[in-house]
């Protein structure tokens, strides 16, 4: 699969080209930088604008084969010289987000241009200044046309980054979306909650049960940390960062996999939803003909319907048993350092089972 280049690499390349054009007086249609990964980035320079005191130009973000919402955006750098100061001052303009909450790479108030991209921009601009033996400094403003609209499809609104996208990247290149990229995003959200003083954390695979949680508990799942399919790795991070209590709330179709010890719930890794539901039903004495119907059901919702029609009380016993198995595997993963509680729900039937202190955590 084809890799691409980060918004940080694009910003650094644009800043380098703008600095070169400002000091040389000549246009630059292409520029090369070396990414932290050691892979050269030969960037095409677009949208050149200049006058006597500044030059701006853009590099179009190409995410390669990664499904990245920032692909196609024009990452613009405007560079002006500062005669009486040394160094490179970096800020964000229109379409680049600004940090409003603690716990992120940049302090509150700064443009959301992360540390590695800042270092890349500074390095590339400083090299050009030294090449032309310029004794002053430079101001670099990074902007992104359409950045504010695109940011609505990213994690930025949840993280308190307003006004645009973040300029990101640790290696300078974009590899097709990896598990690590998603886990890193979960870590960022957990870090932020920790920096804000949270000792208890609510985890949810997604917003699937947002209506249920609002109606049942008055809780907005947007306030939780989304773990996607990476339940096990999220438990590891919760433990590593020192949270005292974790509440996992999710749809039975996702969390039933955890009852089988499956800690990555993506269907390409493992499924076994109906097998786990059927096995637990068998342990509760459900007869073979009903087990066969449950096993052949397409969804857990359908399986629960079959069990409820057979016997409401036994169905509840099965849900409680599944809950205990979910708790068992989560606690096995976390050890004794964290109190773990769980809420299981269904779209059709609402609350299915909850652990002893789950509601107390929600109420807090």
TORVEX-511912 format. One record per atom (N, C-alpha, C, O): residue in three letters; x, y, z. Coordinates in steps of 0.1 Angstrom, whole numbers, plus 5000, padded with zeros to 4 digits. Layout:
N
ALAXYZ ...
//
This chain:
364
UNK500849885000 UNK500050005000 UNK500950125000 UNK502050125006 UNK500450234994 UNK501250354992 UNK501150445005 UNK500050475009 UNK502250485010 UNK502250575021 UNK502150725016 UNK502350745004 UNK501750805025 UNK501650955022 UNK502551035031 UNK503450985038 UNK502251165032 UNK503051255040 UNK502051335049 UNK500951365045 UNK502551355062 UNK501751415072 UNK501451565069 UNK502151625061 UNK500551625076 UNK500351765075 UNK501551835080 UNK501851945076 UNK502251775090 UNK503551835095 UNK504551845084 UNK505251945083 UNK504651745076 UNK505651745065 UNK505251845054 UNK506151915049 UNK503951855051 UNK503551955042 UNK503752095047 UNK504252185039 UNK503552125059 UNK503752255065 UNK505252285065 UNK505652405061 UNK506152195068 UNK507552215068 UNK508052245054 UNK508952335052 UNK507552165044 UNK507952185030 UNK507552325025 UNK508352395019 UNK506252355028 UNK505752495024 UNK506552605030 UNK506952705024 UNK506852595043 UNK507652695050 UNK509052705044 UNK509552815043 UNK509652595041 UNK511052595035 UNK510952665022 UNK511852755019 UNK510052635013 UNK509952695000 UNK509652845001 UNK510252924994 UNK508752875010 UNK508453025011 UNK509653105016 UNK509853215011 UNK510453045025 UNK511653115030 UNK512653125019 UNK513253235017 UNK512753025011 UNK513753025000 UNK513353134990 UNK514153214985 UNK512053134986 UNK511553234977 UNK511753374982 UNK512053474974 UNK511453394995 UNK511553525001 UNK513053585000 UNK513253694998 UNK513953495003 UNK515353535003 UNK516053534990 UNK516953614988 UNK515553454981 UNK516253444967 UNK515553534957 UNK516253584948 UNK514253554959 UNK513553634949 UNK513053554937 UNK512453604928 UNK513353424937 UNK512953334926 UNK511853234931 UNK511753194943 UNK510953204922 UNK509853114925 UNK510452964926 UNK511452934920 UNK509752884934 UNK510152754936 UNK508952664933 UNK507952674940 UNK509052574924 UNK507952484920 UNK508052344928 UNK507052274928 UNK509152314933 UNK509352194940 UNK510452204951 UNK511352284949 UNK510252134962 UNK511252144973 UNK511352004979 UNK510351934980 UNK512451974985 UNK512651844992 UNK513051865006 UNK513951945009 UNK512351795015 UNK512751795029 UNK512951645033 UNK512551555026 UNK513751625044 UNK513851495049 UNK512951475061 UNK513051555071 UNK512151375061 UNK511151355072 UNK511951285084 UNK513051235082 UNK511351295096 UNK512051225107 UNK512251075105 UNK513051015111 UNK511351015096 UNK511550875093 UNK512750845084 UNK513150735083 UNK513350955079 UNK514450945070 UNK514050925055 UNK514950915047 UNK512850935052 UNK512350925039 UNK512151065033 UNK511551155039 UNK512851105022 UNK512751235016 UNK511251265011 UNK510551175006 UNK510851385012 UNK509551425007 UNK509851534997 UNK510251645000 UNK509551494984 UNK509651594973 UNK508251654971 UNK507351594965 UNK508151774975 UNK506851844976 UNK506651934964 UNK507552014961 UNK505451924958 UNK505152024947 UNK504552154954 UNK503752144963 UNK505052264950 UNK504752394956 UNK503652464948 UNK503752474935 UNK502552504954 UNK501352554948 UNK501052694954 UNK501552734964 UNK500152764947 UNK499452884953 UNK500552984958 UNK500353034969 UNK501553014950 UNK502553104954 UNK502053254954 UNK501453294944 UNK502153324965 UNK501853464966 UNK503053534973 UNK503653474982 UNK503353654969 UNK504453724975 UNK504453874973 UNK503853924964 UNK505053944983 UNK505354084981 UNK506754104987 UNK507454014989 UNK507054234990 UNK508454264995 UNK508754205008 UNK509854185012 UNK507754185017 UNK507954155031 UNK507554005034 UNK507953955045 UNK506853935026 UNK506453805029 UNK506253725016 UNK506053775005 UNK506253595018 UNK505853495007 UNK505053385014 UNK505353335025 UNK503953345006 UNK503253235011 UNK503053134999 UNK503053174988 UNK502953005003 UNK502852904993 UNK502152785000 UNK502152775012 UNK501752684992 UNK501052574998 UNK501552444992 UNK502152434981 UNK501352335000 UNK501652194996 UNK500352114998 UNK499752125009 UNK499852044989 UNK498651964990 UNK498951834998 UNK499851764994 UNK498151815008 UNK498251695016 UNK497851575008 UNK496751565002 UNK498751475008 UNK498551345002 UNK498751235012 UNK499851215016 UNK497651175016 UNK497651075027 UNK497950935022 UNK497850835029 UNK498350925009 UNK498650785003 UNK497350705003 UNK496250755000 UNK497450575007 UNK496350485008 UNK495650495021 UNK494750405024 UNK495950585030 UNK495350595043 UNK494050675041 UNK493950775034 UNK492950625047 UNK491650695046 UNK491650815055 UNK491050815066 UNK492350925051 UNK492551045059 UNK491651155054 UNK491751195042 UNK490851215063 UNK490051325059 UNK490751455055 UNK490251545049 UNK492051465059 UNK492851575055 UNK493451565041 UNK494051665036 UNK493351455035 UNK493951435022 UNK493251535012 UNK492051545012 UNK494051605004 UNK493551694995 UNK493651845000 UNK493551934992 UNK493751865013 UNK493751995018 UNK495052065014 UNK496152005013 UNK495052195012 UNK496152275009 UNK496752335022 UNK496152415029 UNK497952285026 UNK498652335038 UNK499552455034 UNK500552435027 UNK499252565039 UNK499852695035 UNK500852745046 UNK500552745057 UNK501952795041 UNK502852855050 UNK503153005045 UNK503553015034 UNK502953095054 UNK503353235051 UNK504553275059 UNK504453265072 UNK505653315053 UNK506853345060 UNK507253495058 UNK507153545047 UNK507553555069 UNK508053695069 UNK509353695077 UNK509553615086 UNK510253795074 UNK511553795080 UNK511453895092 UNK510753995092 UNK512353865102 UNK512453955114 UNK513953995115 UNK514753905119 UNK514254115112 UNK515654155112 UNK516354155125 UNK517554125126 UNK515654195136 UNK516354225148 UNK516154105158 UNK516454125170 UNK515653995154 UNK515553875162 UNK516053755155 UNK516053745143 UNK516553655163 UNK517053525158 UNK515953425160 UNK515053445169 UNK516053315153 UNK515053205156 UNK513853205146 UNK513753295138 UNK513053105148 UNK511853085140 UNK510653085149 UNK510452995157 UNK509753175147 UNK508453185154 UNK507353125146 UNK507153155134 UNK506653035152 UNK505652955145 UNK504252975151 UNK504152965163 UNK503253005143 UNK501953015148 UNK500952955137 UNK501352925126 UNK499652945141 UNK498652895132 UNK497753005128 UNK497453095136 UNK497253005116 UNK496253095111 UNK494953025108 UNK494552925115 UNK494153075099 UNK492853025096 UNK492952875092 UNK493752835084 UNK492052795098 UNK491952655094 UNK492852565103 UNK492752445101 UNK493652625111 UNK494452555121 UNK493852565134 UNK493652685139 UNK493652455141 UNK492952465154 UNK493752535165 UNK495052545164 UNK493052565176 UNK493752625187 UNK493352545200 UNK492152515201 UNK494352525208 UNK494152435220 UNK493352515231 UNK493752625235 UNK492252455236 UNK491552525247 UNK491452435260 UNK490952485270 UNK491952315259 UNK491952225271 UNK493352175274 UNK494152155265 UNK493652145287 UNK495052095290 UNK495151945286 UNK494151875284 UNK496451905287 UNK496651755285 UNK497051725271 UNK497251605268 UNK497151815262 UNK497551785248 UNK499051815246 UNK499751865255 UNK499451795233 UNK500851815230 UNK501251965232 UNK502451995236 UNK500352055229 UNK500652205231 UNK499852255242 UNK498752205245 UNK500352365249 UNK499652425260 UNK498352495255 UNK498252535243 UNK497452525264 UNK496252595261 UNK496652735256 UNK497552805261 UNK495952775245 UNK496252895238 UNK497052885225 UNK497052975217 UNK497852775225 UNK498752765213 UNK497952705201 UNK496952645203 UNK498552735189 UNK498052675177 UNK498252525179 UNK499352485184 UNK497352445173 UNK497552295174 UNK498452245163 UNK498152165154 UNK499752295165 UNK500852245156 UNK501752165166 UNK502352225174 UNK501752035165 UNK502451955175 UNK503951975174 UNK504552035165 UNK504551915184 UNK506051935187 UNK506851895175 UNK507751975171 UNK506651775170 UNK507451725159 UNK507351815146 UNK508351855140 UNK506151845142 UNK505951945131 UNK506652075133 UNK507252135124 UNK506552125146 UNK507152255149 UNK508652245147 UNK509352335141 UNK509252135152 UNK510752115150 UNK511052095136 UNK512152145132 UNK510252035128 UNK510552015114 UNK510552155107 UNK511452185099 UNK509452235110 UNK509352365103 UNK510652455107 UNK511252515099 UNK510952455120 UNK512052535125 UNK513352485118 UNK514152575114 UNK513552355117 UNK514852305111 UNK514952345096 UNK515952395092 UNK513852325089 UNK513852355074 UNK514052505072 UNK514852545063 UNK513352595079 UNK513452735077 UNK514852785082 UNK515452865075 UNK515352735093 UNK516652775098 UNK517752735088 UNK518652815086 UNK517652625082 UNK518652585072 UNK518652685060 UNK519752715055 UNK517552725056 UNK517452825045 UNK518052955049 UNK518853025042 UNK517753005061 UNK518253125066 UNK519753125067 UNK520453215063 UNK520353015071 UNK521752995072 UNK522352985058 UNK523453035056 UNK521652915049 UNK522252905035 UNK522453045029 UNK523353065022 UNK521453135031 UNK521553275026 UNK522353365035 UNK522353485033 UNK522853305046 UNK523553385056 UNK522753505061 UNK523253615064 UNK521453475063 UNK520653585069 UNK520753585084 UNK520653475090 UNK521053695090 UNK521353705104 UNK520153725113 UNK520253725125 UNK518953745107 UNK517753765115 UNK516953635117 UNK517553535115 UNK515753655120 UNK514853535122 UNK513653535112 UNK513653615103 UNK512753455115 UNK511553445106 UNK510353415114 UNK510353345124 UNK509153465109 UNK507853425114 UNK507153335104 UNK507153375092 UNK506653225109 UNK505953135100 UNK504453115105 UNK504253085117 UNK503553145096 UNK502153125100 UNK501553015091 UNK501553025078 UNK501052905097 UNK500552795089 UNK499052805089 UNK498352825100 UNK498452795077 UNK496952795076 UNK496552685067 UNK497352635059 UNK495252655068 UNK494652545060 UNK493352585054 UNK492352605062 UNK493252595041 UNK491952625035 UNK490952505037 UNK491352395033 UNK489852535043 UNK488852435045 UNK489152355058 UNK488452255061 UNK490152395066 UNK490552325078 UNK489452325089 UNK489252225096 UNK488752435090 UNK487652445100 UNK486552345097 UNK486052275107 UNK486152335085 UNK485052235081 UNK485552095083 UNK484852005088 UNK486752065078 UNK487351935079 UNK487451885094 UNK487251765097 UNK487751975103 UNK488051945117 UNK486751885123 UNK486851805133 UNK485651915118 UNK484351855124 UNK484351705122 UNK483551635129 UNK485151655113 UNK485151505111 UNK486351445118 UNK486551325116 UNK487051515126 UNK488151465134 UNK487851465149 UNK486651495153 UNK488751425157 UNK488651425171 UNK488751565177 UNK488551575189 UNK489151655170 UNK489451795175 UNK488351855184 UNK488651905195 UNK487151855179 UNK486051915188 UNK485951845201 UNK485751915211 UNK486151715202 UNK486151645215 UNK487351675224 UNK487251675236 UNK488451705217 UNK489651735225 UNK489751885229 UNK490751925236 UNK488751965225 UNK488852105228 UNK489752185219 UNK490352285223 UNK489952135207 UNK490752205197 UNK489752275187 UNK489152205180 UNK489752405188 UNK488652475180 UNK489252555168 UNK490452595169 UNK488452565158 UNK488852645147 UNK489552585135 UNK489852645125 UNK489852455136 UNK490552395125 UNK491152265129 UNK490952205140 UNK491952205119 UNK492652085121 UNK493952105129 UNK494352215132 UNK494551985133 UNK495851995139 UNK496851965129 UNK496651885119 UNK498052015130 UNK499251985122 UNK499951885130 UNK500551905140 UNK499951755124 UNK500451645131 UNK501551565124 UNK501951605113 UNK502051465131 UNK502951375126 UNK504151355134 UNK504751455139 UNK504551235137 UNK505751205144 UNK506851145135 UNK508051165138 UNK506551085125 UNK507551025115 UNK507651105103 UNK508551095095 UNK506651195100 UNK506551275088 UNK505851205076 UNK505551265066 UNK505651075078 UNK504951005067 UNK503650945073 UNK503550925085 UNK502750915064 UNK501450855067 UNK501450715062 UNK501450695050 UNK501450615071 UNK501250475067 UNK499750445067 UNK499050505075 UNK499350355059 UNK497950325058 UNK497450285073 UNK498150225080 UNK496250335076 UNK495750345090 UNK496050215097 UNK495650105094 UNK496850235108 UNK497250115116 UNK496550115129 UNK495950215134 UNK496650005136 UNK496049995149 UNK496750095158 UNK496050155167 UNK498050115157 UNK498750205166 UNK498250345165 UNK498150415175 UNK497850385153 UNK497350525151 UNK496150545159 UNK495950655165 UNK495250445159 UNK493950455167 UNK494250455182 UNK493650525190 UNK495150365186 UNK495450355200 UNK496150485205 UNK495850525216 UNK496950545197 UNK497550675200 UNK496550775203 UNK496650865212 UNK495450775195 UNK494350875197 UNK493650845210 UNK493350945217 UNK493450725213 UNK492850695226 UNK493750745237 UNK493250795247 UNK495050725236 UNK495950765246 UNK495850915248 UNK495850965260 UNK495750995237 UNK495651135238 UNK494451175246 UNK494551265255 UNK493251115243 UNK492051145251 UNK492151115266 UNK491751195274 UNK492750995269 UNK492950955283 UNK493851055290 UNK493651095301 UNK494951095283 UNK495951185289 UNK495251315292 UNK495451375303 UNK494351365283 UNK493651485285 UNK492751475298 UNK492751565306 UNK492051365299 UNK491151355310 UNK491951345323 UNK491551405333 UNK493151285323 UNK493951275335 UNK494451415338 UNK494551455350 UNK494851495328 UNK495351625331 UNK494351715337 UNK494551815344 UNK493051685334 UNK491951765339 UNK491451715353 UNK490551765358 UNK492251615358 UNK491951575372 UNK491051455374 UNK490651425385 UNK490651395363 UNK489751285364 UNK490451165370 UNK491551125366 UNK489851095380 UNK490350975385 UNK489450855381 UNK489850735381 UNK488250885376 UNK487350785371 UNK487150815356 UNK486950925352 UNK487150705348 UNK487050725334 UNK485850635328 UNK485750525332 UNK485050695319 UNK484050615313 UNK484550585299 UNK484950675291 UNK484450455295 UNK484950405282 UNK483750355275 UNK482950285280 UNK483650385262 UNK482650325253 UNK483250295239 UNK484050375234 UNK482850185233 UNK483350155220 UNK482950265210 UNK483750295200 UNK481750325212 UNK481350425202 UNK480050495208 UNK479750485220 UNK479350565199 UNK478150635203 UNK476850555201 UNK475750605200 UNK477050415199 UNK475850335195 UNK474750345205 UNK473550345201 UNK475050355218 UNK473950365228 UNK473750505233 UNK473250515245 UNK474050605225 UNK473950745231 UNK472550775235 UNK472350845246 UNK471450735228 UNK470150765232 UNK469750695245 UNK469050745253 UNK470150565245 UNK469850485257 UNK470550545270 UNK469850565280 UNK471750585269 UNK472450635280 UNK471950775285 UNK471850805297 UNK471450855275 UNK470850985279 UNK469550965286 UNK469251025296 UNK468750875280 UNK467350845286 UNK467450775299 UNK466750815309 UNK468350675300 UNK468350595312 UNK469150665324 UNK468750655335 UNK470250735320 UNK471050785331 UNK471350935330 UNK472050995338 UNK470850995319 UNK471151135317 UNK472651165314 UNK473151265317 UNK473251065308 UNK474751075305 UNK474951075290 UNK474351005283 UNK475851175286 UNK476151185272 UNK477451115269 UNK478451145274 UNK477251015260 UNK478450935257 UNK479551015250 UNK480650965249 UNK479251135245 UNK480251225240 UNK481351265251 UNK482451305248 UNK480951245264 UNK481851275275 UNK482751155278 UNK483651165286 UNK482451045272 UNK483350925274 UNK484550925265 UNK484551005255 UNK485450835267 UNK486550815258 UNK486250695249 UNK485850585254 UNK486250715236 UNK485850615227 UNK487050525224 UNK488150565221 UNK486850395226 UNK487950295225 UNK487850215212 UNK488750135209 UNK486850245204 UNK486650165191 UNK486650015195 UNK485949975204 UNK487449935188 UNK487549795190 UNK488649755200 UNK488749635204 UNK489349855204 UNK490649825212 UNK490349825227 UNK490949915234 UNK489549735231 UNK489149735246 UNK490349695254 UNK490549765264 UNK491049595251 UNK492149545259 UNK493249655260 UNK493749675271 UNK493549715249 UNK494649815249 UNK494249935256 UNK495050005263 UNK492949965256 UNK492450075264 UNK492550055279 UNK492950135286 UNK492249925283 UNK492349895297 UNK493849905301 UNK494149955312 UNK494749865292 UNK496249885295 UNK496550025297 UNK497350065307 UNK496050115289 UNK496350255290 UNK495750315303 UNK496350395310 UNK494450275306 UNK493850325318 UNK494650285330 UNK494850365339 UNK495150165330 UNK496050125341 UNK497350205341 UNK497750245352 UNK497950215330 UNK499250285329 UNK499250425334 UNK500150475340 UNK498050495330 UNK497950635334 UNK497450655348 UNK497350775352 UNK497150555355 UNK496850565369 UNK495450605373 UNK495150655384 UNK494450575364 UNK493050595368 UNK492650495379 UNK493150385379 UNK491750535388 UNK491350445398 UNK490150365395 UNK490050245399 UNK489350415387 UNK488050345384 UNK487750365369 UNK487950465363 UNK487250255363 UNK486850255349 UNK485450195347 UNK485150085353 UNK484550265340 UNK483250215336 UNK483250185321 UNK483450285314 UNK483050065317 UNK482850035303 UNK481450015300 UNK480749935307 UNK480850095291 UNK479450085288 UNK479350055273 UNK479950125265 UNK478549955269 UNK478549925255 UNK477349835251 UNK476749775259 UNK477149825238 UNK476149735232 UNK476549595234 UNK477749555233 UNK475549505236 UNK475749365238 UNK476549305226 UNK477349215228 UNK476249345214 UNK476849295202 UNK478349315202 UNK479049235195 UNK478849415209 UNK480249445210 UNK480849375222 UNK481849305221 UNK480249395234 UNK480849355246 UNK480749205249 UNK481449155257 UNK479849135242 UNK479648995244 UNK480948925240 UNK481248815245 UNK481748985231 UNK483048925227 UNK483948925238 UNK484748825240 UNK483949025246 UNK484849035258 UNK484548925268 UNK485448875275 UNK483248875268 UNK482848765277 UNK483548635272 UNK483548535280 UNK484048635260 UNK484848525255 UNK486348545256 UNK487148465250 UNK486748655262 UNK488148685264 UNK488748755251 UNK489948765250 UNK487848805242 UNK488348875230 UNK488449025233 UNK487549085237 UNK489749075232 UNK490049205236 UNK490149305225 UNK490249425227 UNK490149255212 UNK490049335200 UNK488749285193 UNK488749185188 UNK487749375194 UNK486449325190 UNK486149345175 UNK484949325171 UNK487049385167 UNK486849405153 UNK486449265147 UNK487049165150 UNK485549265138 UNK485049145132 UNK486149065124 UNK486048945122 UNK487149145119 UNK488149075111 UNK489148995121 UNK489848915116 UNK489149035134 UNK489948965143 UNK489248845149 UNK489748735150 UNK488048865154 UNK487248765159 UNK485748805160 UNK485448925161 UNK484848705159 UNK483448735160 UNK482848655172 UNK482948695183 UNK482348535169 UNK481848445180 UNK480748505189 UNK480548455200 UNK480048605184 UNK478948665192 UNK477948555195 UNK477548535207 UNK477448495185 UNK476348395187 UNK476848275194 UNK476048205201 UNK478048235191 UNK478648115198 UNK478748145213 UNK478348055221 UNK479148265217 UNK479248295232 UNK477848305238 UNK477648255249 UNK476948375231 UNK475548385236 UNK474948245237 UNK474248215248 UNK475148155228 UNK474548025228 UNK475147935239 UNK474447865246 UNK476447945241 UNK477147875252 UNK476647915265 UNK476447825274 UNK476448045267 UNK475948095280 UNK474548055282 UNK474148025294 UNK473748055272 UNK472348005273 UNK472347855276 UNK471447815284 UNK473247775271 UNK473247635274 UNK473647615288 UNK473047525295 UNK474547695294 UNK474947675308 UNK473747715317 UNK473747665329 UNK472747785312 UNK471647825320 UNK470447735318 UNK469347755322 UNK470647625310 UNK469647515309 UNK468647535297 UNK467647475297 UNK468947625288 UNK468047645277 UNK468047525268 UNK469147475265 UNK466947475264 UNK466847355256 UNK467447365242 UNK467647475237 UNK467747255236 UNK468547245224 UNK467847315212 UNK468447385205 UNK466447305211 UNK465747365200 UNK465847515201 UNK465947585190 UNK465847575213 UNK466047725214 UNK467447765212 UNK467747865205 UNK468447685217 UNK469847705214 UNK470147715199 UNK470947795194 UNK469547625192 UNK469747615177 UNK469247745171 UNK469847805162 UNK468147795175 UNK467547925170 UNK468548045173 UNK468748125165 UNK469048045186 UNK469948155190 UNK471248145181 UNK471748245177 UNK471748025180 UNK472948005172 UNK472848055158 UNK473748105152 UNK471648035152 UNK471448075138 UNK470948215136 UNK470748265125 UNK470748285147 UNK470348425146 UNK471448515140 UNK472648485142 UNK471148615133 UNK472048695126 UNK472748795136 UNK473948825135 UNK471948845146 UNK472448945155 UNK472148905169 UNK471348825172 UNK472948975178 UNK472648945193 UNK471248995197 UNK470648935205 UNK470849105190 UNK469449155193 UNK468449045190 UNK467449025198 UNK468548985179 UNK467648875175 UNK467748755185 UNK466748695189 UNK469048725189 UNK469248615198 UNK468548645212 UNK468048555218 UNK468648775216 UNK468048805229 UNK466548795228 UNK465848755237 UNK465948845216 UNK464548835214 UNK464048685216 UNK463048655222 UNK464848595210 UNK464448455211 UNK464448405225 UNK463548335230 UNK465548445233 UNK465648405247 UNK464548465255 UNK464048405264 UNK464248595253 UNK463148655261 UNK461848595258 UNK461048575267 UNK461548555246 UNK460248485243 UNK460248345249 UNK459148295252 UNK461348285250 UNK461448155257 UNK461148175272 UNK460348105277 UNK461948265278 UNK461748275293 UNK462548405297 UNK463748415297 UNK461748505301 UNK462348635306 UNK463348615317 UNK464348685317 UNK462948535327 UNK463848525339 UNK465148455335 UNK466248495339 UNK465048355327 UNK466248285323 UNK467148375314 UNK468348375315 UNK466448455305 UNK467248545297 UNK468048645306 UNK469148675303 UNK467348695316 UNK468048785325 UNK469248715332 UNK470348775334 UNK469048595336 UNK470148515342 UNK471348505332 UNK472448515336 UNK471048485319 UNK472048475309 UNK472848605308 UNK474048605307 UNK472048715308 UNK472748845307 UNK473648875319 UNK474748925317 UNK473148835331 UNK474048855342 UNK475248765342 UNK476348815346 UNK475148655337 UNK476248565335 UNK477248615325 UNK478448615328 UNK476748665314 UNK477648735304 UNK478348855311 UNK479548875308 UNK477648935318 UNK478249045325 UNK479449005334 UNK480449065334 UNK479148895342 UNK480248845351 UNK481448805343 UNK482548825348 UNK481248745331 UNK482348695323 UNK483148815317 UNK484348815316 UNK482348925313 UNK483049045308 UNK483949105319 UNK485049135317 UNK483349115331 UNK484149165343 UNK485349085346 UNK486449135349 UNK485148945345 UNK486248855348 UNK487448885339 UNK488648895343 UNK487248895325 UNK488348915316 UNK488949055317 UNK490149075315 UNK488049155319 UNK488549295321 UNK489449305333 UNK490549365333 UNK489049245344 UNK489849245356 UNK491149165355 UNK492149195361 UNK491049055348 UNK492248975345 UNK493249055337 UNK494449045340 UNK492749135328 UNK493649225320 UNK494249335328 UNK495349375327 UNK493349395337 UNK493749515344 UNK494549485357 UNK495249565362 UNK494349365363 UNK494949335376 UNK494149395387 UNK492949425385 UNK494749415398 UNK494049465410 UNK494149615412 UNK493649665422 UNK494649685402 UNK494949835404 UNK493749915401 UNK493650035406 UNK492749865394 UNK491649945389 UNK490249885393 UNK490149765392 UNK489349965398 UNK487949915400 UNK487349925386 UNK487350035380 UNK486749815382 UNK486049815368 UNK484549775370 UNK484249685377 UNK483749855363 UNK482349835363 UNK481849835348 UNK482549885340 UNK480749775346 UNK480249755332 UNK478749775332 UNK477949735341 UNK478249835321 UNK476849845317 UNK476649775303 UNK477349815294 UNK475849685302 UNK475449615289 UNK474049665285 UNK473149665293 UNK473949705273 UNK472549745268 UNK472349695254 UNK473249645247 UNK471049705250 UNK470549665237 UNK469749775231 UNK469049845238 UNK469849795218 UNK469049895212 UNK467549865214 UNK466749955216 UNK467149745213 UNK465749705213 UNK465249685228 UNK464049715230 UNK466049645237 UNK465649615250 UNK466249695261 UNK465949675273 UNK467049795258 UNK467549885268 UNK468549815277 UNK469349735272 UNK468549845290 UNK469449795299 UNK469349645300 UNK468249585302 UNK470449575298 UNK470449425299 UNK471049375312 UNK470549285319 UNK472149445317 UNK472849405329 UNK473749515333 UNK474249585324 UNK473949525346 UNK474949625351 UNK475649575363 UNK475049495371 UNK476849615365 UNK477649565377 UNK477249655389 UNK476549755387 UNK477649615401 UNK477149675413 UNK477249825414 UNK476349885418 UNK478449875411 UNK478650025413 UNK478550105400 UNK478950225400 UNK478050045389 UNK478050115376 UNK477250245377 UNK477650355372 UNK476050235383 UNK475150355383 UNK475750465392 UNK475550585389 UNK476450425403 UNK477050525412 UNK478150605404 UNK478250725406 UNK478850535395 UNK479850605388 UNK479250705378 UNK479750815377 UNK478150655371 UNK477450745362 UNK476950865369 UNK477050985364 UNK476350845381 UNK475850955388 UNK476851065393 UNK476551175394 UNK478051015394 UNK479151115398 UNK479551195386 UNK480451275388 
//
